Amino acid sequence: MAYGSSTTISYLGTMAAGAMADGTGFKPATQGIAPSIQAAANGHTQLTANVKAAGGSVDTLCNRDISGSGAFTGIVPEQYTSIVGTGIGVDRMKAHGTLMFGDSPLQMAQTFFAAQGLVSISEDLAPTLKKLNDGVEFGKFPNSDSLVYPSGGVFPNYLGSGYPDYQAVVTNGVSTLVTTANVSNFQLLASDLVNLGSAFDLSDIASFGNPGQIIATLYNANGLSASGLDVLLAEASVDPGSIYNLGSENYNVIMQAILDGVTTPELIANAQLLLETDLNLQSLGDYTDFEKIFVNSKDVISFSTMAEFKTKLQALELGRIETVAQLATYINSVEPASLPTIGNNSNFVVTSYVDDMIAKFLGGTGPYGAITLSDMIGILGGVGISTHATEYITVMNRLYSAGELTALRARIGELSAGVKGDYTTVVSSGPPEVINIVDPFDGSNHGGFGSFQAGKIGQIEAACAALISRRNVNADIQTAIDAWNNMFKKINDEKDFQSRVDMGYEIRTSLIDNAYSFITELRGTMNEYNKGPIINGMVNQAIAEGDVGGEYMRAYIKELENKQVADDFDIRWRAEFDE
């Protein structure tokens, strides 16, 4: 008996689904990333959080480019506040992760389902939308001398000479073979082509219509003797087995003369039988006579010579069509569309029709700008942010050790202490109460917290500016800024992508069905849409927090990987139901 993994959920998968339904197995990676960031450089950015907790106004503290974009105070960079929000960066990070995760893994599963809907559509549409966005044009590529290099560096896609208008697009170029595209004209052309049988070889389109093709076809059909061509070829010292230069003008003059030499009705009839043609021929040379071929369609076709016909055919996509009879069947089956309004449009792309779709379905990191699952919800598993966080933590620790943060830390610490009242003395109990706050940095006196705070914020901003003025001296300063900006760009981008679809955050449920659907879906999609790294990131965070359910998830994910290997060898997987 042949074995292979069944399509049912495995025993271990069922246990993993149960763990998920029980509220275990997954944790948002932000629960590990945010505290690590806050702890960097001996809790440097935590100082700002302490100020905010004490009632200080710090939501914009050093969050501009000239002062470090919030990297050294832990504040959301100014350029991302409209979408990410203001204030303490790690708070916004945790809030974003919590929003996506919801109250439980069951709600997290619904976030995946909602995101996958947009990702799937984007993946399907992206190649086409990317081409349309770059530009698609009717007709052939124009003379290069008249071209202006596009500002974006991308030339539009010209469809080719066989596709000059929408009708040609509808019929894949067949409409260009007739003067007016309608079924009747297609049928007339097809009827003439049927009568041509297998006289010409479309697989060698470059030689199509040349007299040498007639002789070659008859030779391949063992018909040279029956058609009388063997004698004429011998007289001309032409080896019929070496008819190879069909594209040569001189060669085809000889071949035409040989065909013209066969005028015996019986021999002509034999050739027609072999080639399955039905033409009114006085000689075999008439096979190349345009008037003899296109008897029914001569008034509706768009070409007047066999050479023109060949040129038009060369501009079309013919796929596996090799014979004229096959071409006739194809043309006879194609139908044009009635396009009274758009039939004469000179521009292929209607921007108003595609701009909204481009705005919604492009802009991601996938092929052709497709939106991936990582683009939408990657932070759930730390994807797209953990590397930047690690880099930020590393350089902040080095900056702290190098003393680069000393002055800034002191000013933030003074603001925190002052807001808590550490520098306040009561001059008069009042009423009204009169207080004095002495700034320990410059000895200035302030009659209220507002004045004190304003002064300290100015000092902190100056310290931030002084710090980044040294970025040419210490490269870690710029690295910290870049890493911080990249983290919040990722959050900003995810929120932007999510805004393009209804994520259903307000209507999520905690139905156990979500666990089953999520777990069973993993078997076929774990490696799709960049799903694996996101899921593994959440599982790793759960395990790091002592969540045993995470180990069941890890075990099931690894089982899925191993089952794929087993399936290749038709190996029965013992830990799943098999009748």
URVEN-V45326 format. One record per residue. RES is the residue in one small letter. PSI is psi as a letter, one per 40 degrees, with the letter a starting at -180 (NA if undefined). OMEGA is omega as a letter, one per 40 degrees, with the letter a starting at -180 (* if undefined). BURIAL is 1 if it has 9 or more other C-alpha atoms within 8 Angstrom, else 0. Layout:
BEGIN
res->RES psi->PSI omega->OMEGA burial->BURIAL
res->RES psi->PSI omega->OMEGA burial->BURIAL
END
This chain:
BEGIN
res->m psi->h omega->i burial->0
res->a psi->h omega->a burial->0
res->y psi->i omega->i burial->0
res->g psi->i omega->a burial->1
res->s psi->h omega->i burial->1
res->s psi->i omega->i burial->0
res->t psi->e omega->i burial->0
res->t psi->i omega->i burial->0
res->i psi->h omega->a burial->0
res->s psi->i omega->i burial->1
res->y psi->d omega->a burial->1
res->l psi->d omega->i burial->1
res->g psi->d omega->i burial->1
res->t psi->d omega->i burial->1
res->m psi->d omega->i burial->1
res->a psi->d omega->i burial->1
res->a psi->d omega->i burial->1
res->g psi->d omega->i burial->1
res->a psi->d omega->i burial->1
res->m psi->d omega->i burial->1
res->a psi->d omega->i burial->1
res->d psi->e omega->i burial->0
res->g psi->e omega->a burial->1
res->t psi->i omega->i burial->1
res->g psi->d omega->a burial->1
res->f psi->i omega->i burial->1
res->k psi->i omega->i burial->1
res->p psi->h omega->a burial->1
res->a psi->d omega->i burial->1
res->t psi->d omega->i burial->1
res->q psi->d omega->i burial->1
res->g psi->d omega->a burial->0
res->i psi->d omega->a burial->1
res->a psi->d omega->i burial->1
res->p psi->d omega->i burial->1
res->s psi->d omega->i burial->1
res->i psi->d omega->a burial->1
res->q psi->d omega->a burial->1
res->a psi->e omega->a burial->1
res->a psi->i omega->i burial->1
res->a psi->f omega->i burial->1
res->n psi->f omega->i burial->0
res->g psi->f omega->a burial->1
res->h psi->d omega->a burial->1
res->t psi->e omega->i burial->1
res->q psi->d omega->i burial->1
res->l psi->d omega->i burial->1
res->t psi->d omega->i burial->1
res->a psi->d omega->i burial->1
res->n psi->d omega->i burial->1
res->v psi->d omega->a burial->1
res->k psi->d omega->i burial->1
res->a psi->d omega->a burial->0
res->a psi->e omega->i burial->1
res->g psi->e omega->a burial->0
res->g psi->i omega->a burial->1
res->s psi->g omega->a burial->0
res->v psi->e omega->a burial->1
res->d psi->d omega->i burial->1
res->t psi->e omega->a burial->1
res->l psi->h omega->i burial->1
res->c psi->f omega->a burial->1
res->n psi->e omega->i burial->1
res->r psi->i omega->a burial->1
res->d psi->d omega->a burial->0
res->i psi->e omega->a burial->0
res->s psi->e omega->i burial->1
res->g psi->e omega->i burial->1
res->s psi->f omega->i burial->1
res->g psi->e omega->a burial->1
res->a psi->d omega->a burial->1
res->f psi->e omega->i burial->1
res->t psi->e omega->i burial->1
res->g psi->f omega->a burial->1
res->i psi->i omega->i burial->1
res->v psi->h omega->i burial->1
res->p psi->i omega->a burial->1
res->e psi->d omega->a burial->1
res->q psi->e omega->a burial->0
res->y psi->e omega->a burial->1
res->t psi->d omega->a burial->1
res->s psi->d omega->i burial->0
res->i psi->d omega->a burial->0
res->v psi->d omega->a burial->1
res->g psi->i omega->a burial->1
res->t psi->i omega->i burial->1
res->g psi->a omega->a burial->1
res->i psi->h omega->a burial->1
res->g psi->d omega->a burial->1
res->v psi->d omega->i burial->1
res->d psi->d omega->i burial->1
res->r psi->d omega->i burial->1
res->m psi->d omega->i burial->1
res->k psi->d omega->i burial->1
res->a psi->d omega->i burial->0
res->h psi->d omega->i burial->1
res->g psi->d omega->a burial->1
res->t psi->d omega->i burial->1
res->l psi->d omega->a burial->0
res->m psi->d omega->a burial->1
res->f psi->d omega->a burial->1
res->g psi->a omega->a burial->1
res->d psi->e omega->a burial->0
res->s psi->i omega->i burial->1
res->p psi->d omega->i burial->1
res->l psi->d omega->i burial->1
res->q psi->d omega->i burial->1
res->m psi->d omega->i burial->1
res->a psi->d omega->i burial->1
res->q psi->d omega->i burial->1
res->t psi->d omega->i burial->1
res->f psi->d omega->a burial->1
res->f psi->d omega->a burial->0
res->a psi->d omega->a burial->1
res->a psi->d omega->a burial->1
res->q psi->d omega->i burial->1
res->g psi->d omega->i burial->0
res->l psi->d omega->a burial->1
res->v psi->d omega->a burial->1
res->s psi->d omega->i burial->0
res->i psi->d omega->i burial->1
res->s psi->d omega->i burial->1
res->e psi->d omega->a burial->1
res->d psi->d omega->a burial->0
res->l psi->d omega->a burial->1
res->a psi->d omega->a burial->1
res->p psi->d omega->a burial->1
res->t psi->d omega->a burial->0
res->l psi->d omega->i burial->1
res->k psi->d omega->i burial->1
res->k psi->d omega->i burial->1
res->l psi->d omega->i burial->1
res->n psi->d omega->i burial->0
res->d psi->d omega->a burial->1
res->g psi->h omega->i burial->1
res->v psi->h omega->a burial->1
res->e psi->i omega->i burial->1
res->f psi->i omega->i burial->1
res->g psi->a omega->a burial->1
res->k psi->i omega->i burial->1
res->f psi->h omega->a burial->0
res->p psi->i omega->i burial->0
res->n psi->h omega->a burial->0
res->s psi->d omega->a burial->0
res->d psi->d omega->a burial->0
res->s psi->e omega->a burial->0
res->l psi->i omega->i burial->0
res->v psi->h omega->a burial->0
res->y psi->h omega->a burial->0
res->p psi->i omega->a burial->0
res->s psi->d omega->i burial->0
res->g psi->e omega->i burial->0
res->g psi->e omega->a burial->0
res->v psi->h omega->i burial->0
res->f psi->i omega->i burial->0
res->p psi->i omega->i burial->1
res->n psi->h omega->i burial->1
res->y psi->h omega->a burial->1
res->l psi->d omega->i burial->1
res->g psi->i omega->a burial->1
res->s psi->d omega->i burial->1
res->g psi->e omega->a burial->1
res->y psi->g omega->a burial->1
res->p psi->e omega->a burial->1
res->d psi->i omega->a burial->1
res->y psi->d omega->a burial->1
res->q psi->d omega->i burial->1
res->a psi->d omega->i burial->1
res->v psi->d omega->i burial->1
res->v psi->d omega->a burial->1
res->t psi->e omega->a burial->1
res->n psi->f omega->i burial->1
res->g psi->e omega->a burial->1
res->v psi->d omega->a burial->1
res->s psi->d omega->a burial->1
res->t psi->e omega->a burial->1
res->l psi->e omega->i burial->1
res->v psi->i omega->a burial->1
res->t psi->d omega->i burial->1
res->t psi->h omega->a burial->0
res->a psi->h omega->i burial->1
res->n psi->i omega->a burial->0
res->v psi->d omega->a burial->1
res->s psi->d omega->i burial->0
res->n psi->d omega->i burial->1
res->f psi->d omega->a burial->1
res->q psi->d omega->i burial->1
res->l psi->d omega->i burial->1
res->l psi->d omega->a burial->1
res->a psi->d omega->a burial->1
res->s psi->d omega->i burial->1
res->d psi->d omega->a burial->1
res->l psi->d omega->i burial->1
res->v psi->d omega->a burial->1
res->n psi->e omega->i burial->1
res->l psi->e omega->i burial->1
res->g psi->b omega->a burial->1
res->s psi->f omega->a burial->1
res->a psi->d omega->a burial->1
res->f psi->i omega->a burial->1
res->d psi->h omega->a burial->1
res->l psi->e omega->i burial->1
res->s psi->d omega->i burial->0
res->d psi->g omega->a burial->0
res->i psi->d omega->a burial->1
res->a psi->d omega->a burial->0
res->s psi->e omega->a burial->1
res->f psi->h omega->i burial->1
res->g psi->e omega->i burial->1
res->n psi->i omega->a burial->1
res->p psi->d omega->i burial->1
res->g psi->d omega->i burial->1
res->q psi->d omega->i burial->1
res->i psi->d omega->a burial->1
res->i psi->d omega->i burial->1
res->a psi->d omega->i burial->1
res->t psi->d omega->i burial->1
res->l psi->d omega->i burial->1
res->y psi->d omega->i burial->1
res->n psi->d omega->i burial->0
res->a psi->e omega->a burial->0
res->n psi->f omega->a burial->0
res->g psi->e omega->a burial->1
res->l psi->d omega->a burial->1
res->s psi->d omega->a burial->1
res->a psi->d omega->a burial->1
res->s psi->e omega->i burial->1
res->g psi->e omega->a burial->1
res->l psi->d omega->a burial->1
res->d psi->d omega->a burial->1
res->v psi->d omega->a burial->0
res->l psi->d omega->i burial->1
res->l psi->d omega->i burial->1
res->a psi->d omega->i burial->1
res->e psi->d omega->i burial->0
res->a psi->e omega->a burial->0
res->s psi->f omega->i burial->0
res->v psi->h omega->i burial->0
res->d psi->h omega->a burial->0
res->p psi->d omega->i burial->1
res->g psi->e omega->a burial->0
res->s psi->f omega->i burial->0
res->i psi->g omega->a burial->1
res->y psi->d omega->a burial->0
res->n psi->f omega->a burial->0
res->l psi->e omega->a burial->1
res->g psi->e omega->a burial->1
res->s psi->h omega->i burial->0
res->e psi->d omega->a burial->0
res->n psi->d omega->a burial->0
res->y psi->d omega->a burial->1
res->n psi->d omega->i burial->1
res->v psi->d omega->i burial->0
res->i psi->d omega->a burial->0
res->m psi->d omega->i burial->1
res->q psi->d omega->i burial->1
res->a psi->d omega->i burial->1
res->i psi->d omega->i burial->1
res->l psi->d omega->i burial->1
res->d psi->d omega->a burial->1
res->g psi->e omega->i burial->1
res->v psi->h omega->a burial->1
res->t psi->e omega->a burial->1
res->t psi->h omega->a burial->0
res->p psi->d omega->a burial->0
res->e psi->d omega->a burial->0
res->l psi->d omega->i burial->1
res->i psi->d omega->i burial->1
res->a psi->d omega->i burial->0
res->n psi->d omega->i burial->1
res->a psi->d omega->a burial->1
res->q psi->d omega->i burial->1
res->l psi->d omega->a burial->0
res->l psi->d omega->a burial->1
res->l psi->e omega->i burial->1
res->e psi->f omega->a burial->1
res->t psi->i omega->i burial->1
res->d psi->g omega->a burial->0
res->l psi->i omega->i burial->1
res->n psi->g omega->a burial->0
res->l psi->h omega->i burial->1
res->q psi->d omega->i burial->0
res->s psi->i omega->i burial->1
res->l psi->e omega->i burial->1
res->g psi->e omega->i burial->1
res->d psi->e omega->i burial->1
res->y psi->d omega->i burial->1
res->t psi->e omega->a burial->1
res->d psi->h omega->a burial->0
res->f psi->d omega->a burial->1
res->e psi->d omega->i burial->0
res->k psi->d omega->a burial->1
res->i psi->d omega->a burial->1
res->f psi->g omega->a burial->1
res->v psi->d omega->a burial->0
res->n psi->d omega->a burial->1
res->s psi->e omega->a burial->1
res->k psi->d omega->a burial->0
res->d psi->e omega->a burial->0
res->v psi->e omega->a burial->1
res->i psi->i omega->a burial->1
res->s psi->e omega->i burial->0
res->f psi->i omega->a burial->1
res->s psi->e omega->i burial->0
res->t psi->i omega->i burial->0
res->m psi->d omega->i burial->1
res->a psi->d omega->i burial->0
res->e psi->d omega->i burial->1
res->f psi->d omega->i burial->1
res->k psi->d omega->a burial->1
res->t psi->d omega->i burial->0
res->k psi->d omega->i burial->1
res->l psi->d omega->i burial->0
res->q psi->d omega->a burial->1
res->a psi->e omega->a burial->1
res->l psi->i omega->i burial->1
res->e psi->h omega->a burial->0
res->l psi->e omega->i burial->0
res->g psi->b omega->a burial->0
res->r psi->e omega->i burial->0
res->i psi->h omega->a burial->1
res->e psi->d omega->a burial->1
res->t psi->i omega->i burial->1
res->v psi->d omega->i burial->1
res->a psi->d omega->i burial->1
res->q psi->d omega->i burial->1
res->l psi->d omega->i burial->1
res->a psi->d omega->i burial->1
res->t psi->d omega->i burial->1
res->y psi->d omega->a burial->0
res->i psi->d omega->a burial->1
res->n psi->e omega->a burial->1
res->s psi->e omega->a burial->0
res->v psi->i omega->i burial->1
res->e psi->h omega->i burial->0
res->p psi->i omega->i burial->1
res->a psi->i omega->i burial->0
res->s psi->h omega->a burial->0
res->l psi->g omega->a burial->0
res->p psi->d omega->a burial->0
res->t psi->d omega->a burial->0
res->i psi->e omega->a burial->0
res->g psi->d omega->a burial->1
res->n psi->e omega->i burial->0
res->n psi->h omega->i burial->0
res->s psi->d omega->i burial->0
res->n psi->h omega->a burial->0
res->f psi->d omega->a burial->1
res->v psi->h omega->i burial->0
res->v psi->h omega->a burial->0
res->t psi->d omega->a burial->0
res->s psi->d omega->i burial->0
res->y psi->d omega->a burial->0
res->v psi->e omega->a burial->1
res->d psi->d omega->a burial->0
res->d psi->d omega->i burial->0
res->m psi->d omega->i burial->1
res->i psi->d omega->a burial->1
res->a psi->d omega->a burial->0
res->k psi->d omega->a burial->0
res->f psi->e omega->i burial->1
res->l psi->i omega->i burial->1
res->g psi->e omega->a burial->0
res->g psi->a omega->a burial->1
res->t psi->e omega->i burial->1
res->g psi->i omega->i burial->1
res->p psi->h omega->a burial->0
res->y psi->f omega->a burial->0
res->g psi->e omega->i burial->1
res->a psi->i omega->i burial->1
res->i psi->h omega->i burial->1
res->t psi->i omega->i burial->1
res->l psi->d omega->i burial->1
res->s psi->d omega->i burial->1
res->d psi->d omega->a burial->1
res->m psi->d omega->a burial->1
res->i psi->f omega->a burial->1
res->g psi->d omega->a burial->1
res->i psi->d omega->i burial->1
res->l psi->d omega->i burial->1
res->g psi->e omega->a burial->1
res->g psi->e omega->a burial->1
res->v psi->h omega->i burial->1
res->g psi->e omega->a burial->1
res->i psi->d omega->a burial->1
res->s psi->d omega->i burial->1
res->t psi->d omega->i burial->0
res->h psi->d omega->i burial->1
res->a psi->d omega->i burial->1
res->t psi->d omega->i burial->0
res->e psi->d omega->i burial->1
res->y psi->d omega->a burial->1
res->i psi->d omega->a burial->1
res->t psi->d omega->a burial->1
res->v psi->d omega->i burial->1
res->m psi->d omega->i burial->1
res->n psi->d omega->i burial->1
res->r psi->d omega->i burial->1
res->l psi->d omega->i burial->1
res->y psi->d omega->a burial->1
res->s psi->d omega->a burial->0
res->a psi->e omega->i burial->0
res->g psi->e omega->a burial->0
res->e psi->d omega->a burial->1
res->l psi->e omega->a burial->1
res->t psi->d omega->a burial->0
res->a psi->d omega->a burial->0
res->l psi->d omega->i burial->1
res->r psi->d omega->a burial->1
res->a psi->d omega->a burial->0
res->r psi->d omega->i burial->1
res->i psi->d omega->i burial->1
res->g psi->d omega->i burial->1
res->e psi->d omega->i burial->1
res->l psi->d omega->i burial->1
res->s psi->d omega->a burial->1
res->a psi->d omega->a burial->1
res->g psi->d omega->i burial->1
res->v psi->d omega->i burial->1
res->k psi->e omega->i burial->0
res->g psi->e omega->a burial->0
res->d psi->d omega->a burial->0
res->y psi->e omega->a burial->1
res->t psi->h omega->i burial->1
res->t psi->i omega->i burial->0
res->v psi->h omega->i burial->1
res->v psi->d omega->i burial->0
res->s psi->h omega->a burial->1
res->s psi->e omega->i burial->0
res->g psi->a omega->e burial->0
res->p psi->i omega->e burial->0
res->p psi->i omega->i burial->0
res->e psi->h omega->i burial->1
res->v psi->h omega->a burial->1
res->i psi->i omega->i burial->1
res->n psi->h omega->i burial->1
res->i psi->h omega->a burial->1
res->v psi->h omega->i burial->1
res->d psi->h omega->a burial->1
res->p psi->e omega->a burial->0
res->f psi->d omega->a burial->0
res->d psi->e omega->i burial->0
res->g psi->e omega->a burial->0
res->s psi->i omega->a burial->0
res->n psi->i omega->a burial->1
res->h psi->h omega->a burial->1
res->g psi->e omega->i burial->1
res->g psi->i omega->a burial->1
res->f psi->d omega->i burial->1
res->g psi->d omega->i burial->0
res->s psi->d omega->i burial->1
res->f psi->d omega->a burial->1
res->q psi->d omega->i burial->1
res->a psi->d omega->i burial->0
res->g psi->d omega->a burial->0
res->k psi->d omega->i burial->1
res->i psi->d omega->i burial->1
res->g psi->d omega->i burial->0
res->q psi->d omega->i burial->1
res->i psi->d omega->i burial->1
res->e psi->d omega->i burial->1
res->a psi->d omega->i burial->1
res->a psi->d omega->i burial->1
res->c psi->d omega->i burial->1
res->a psi->d omega->i burial->1
res->a psi->d omega->i burial->0
res->l psi->d omega->a burial->1
res->i psi->e omega->i burial->1
res->s psi->e omega->a burial->0
res->r psi->e omega->a burial->1
res->r psi->d omega->i burial->1
res->n psi->e omega->i burial->0
res->v psi->d omega->a burial->0
res->n psi->h omega->a burial->0
res->a psi->d omega->i burial->0
res->d psi->d omega->a burial->1
res->i psi->d omega->i burial->1
res->q psi->d omega->i burial->1
res->t psi->d omega->i burial->1
res->a psi->d omega->i burial->1
res->i psi->d omega->a burial->1
res->d psi->d omega->a burial->0
res->a psi->d omega->i burial->1
res->w psi->d omega->i burial->1
res->n psi->d omega->a burial->1
res->n psi->d omega->i burial->1
res->m psi->d omega->a burial->1
res->f psi->d omega->i burial->1
res->k psi->d omega->i burial->1
res->k psi->d omega->i burial->1
res->i psi->d omega->i burial->1
res->n psi->d omega->a burial->1
res->d psi->d omega->i burial->1
res->e psi->d omega->i burial->1
res->k psi->d omega->i burial->1
res->d psi->d omega->i burial->1
res->f psi->d omega->a burial->1
res->q psi->d omega->i burial->1
res->s psi->e omega->a burial->0
res->r psi->e omega->a burial->0
res->v psi->i omega->i burial->1
res->d psi->h omega->a burial->0
res->m psi->e omega->i burial->1
res->g psi->f omega->a burial->0
res->y psi->d omega->a burial->1
res->e psi->e omega->a burial->0
res->i psi->e omega->i burial->0
res->r psi->i omega->a burial->0
res->t psi->i omega->i burial->0
res->s psi->f omega->i burial->0
res->l psi->h omega->i burial->0
res->i psi->d omega->i burial->0
res->d psi->d omega->a burial->0
res->n psi->d omega->i burial->1
res->a psi->d omega->i burial->1
res->y psi->d omega->a burial->1
res->s psi->d omega->a burial->0
res->f psi->d omega->a burial->1
res->i psi->d omega->a burial->1
res->t psi->d omega->a burial->1
res->e psi->d omega->a burial->1
res->l psi->d omega->a burial->0
res->r psi->d omega->a burial->0
res->g psi->e omega->a burial->0
res->t psi->e omega->a burial->1
res->m psi->d omega->a burial->1
res->n psi->e omega->a burial->0
res->e psi->i omega->i burial->0
res->y psi->f omega->a burial->1
res->n psi->f omega->a burial->1
res->k psi->d omega->a burial->1
res->g psi->d omega->a burial->1
res->p psi->d omega->i burial->1
res->i psi->d omega->a burial->1
res->i psi->d omega->i burial->1
res->n psi->d omega->i burial->1
res->g psi->d omega->i burial->1
res->m psi->d omega->i burial->1
res->v psi->d omega->i burial->1
res->n psi->d omega->i burial->1
res->q psi->d omega->i burial->1
res->a psi->d omega->i burial->1
res->i psi->d omega->i burial->1
res->a psi->d omega->i burial->0
res->e psi->e omega->i burial->0
res->g psi->e omega->a burial->0
res->d psi->h omega->a burial->1
res->v psi->d omega->i burial->1
res->g psi->d omega->i burial->1
res->g psi->d omega->i burial->1
res->e psi->d omega->i burial->1
res->y psi->d omega->i burial->1
res->m psi->d omega->i burial->1
res->r psi->d omega->i burial->1
res->a psi->d omega->a burial->1
res->y psi->d omega->i burial->1
res->i psi->d omega->i burial->0
res->k psi->d omega->i burial->0
res->e psi->d omega->i burial->0
res->l psi->d omega->i burial->1
res->e psi->d omega->a burial->0
res->n psi->d omega->i burial->0
res->k psi->d omega->i burial->1
res->q psi->d omega->i burial->0
res->v psi->d omega->a burial->0
res->a psi->d omega->a burial->1
res->d psi->d omega->i burial->1
res->d psi->d omega->a burial->0
res->f psi->e omega->i burial->0
res->d psi->f omega->a burial->1
res->i psi->h omega->i burial->1
res->r psi->h omega->i burial->1
res->w psi->h omega->a burial->1
res->r psi->d omega->a burial->0
res->a psi->f omega->i burial->0
res->e psi->i omega->a burial->1
res->f psi->h omega->i burial->1
res->d psi->h omega->a burial->0
res->e psi->NA omega->* burial->0
END
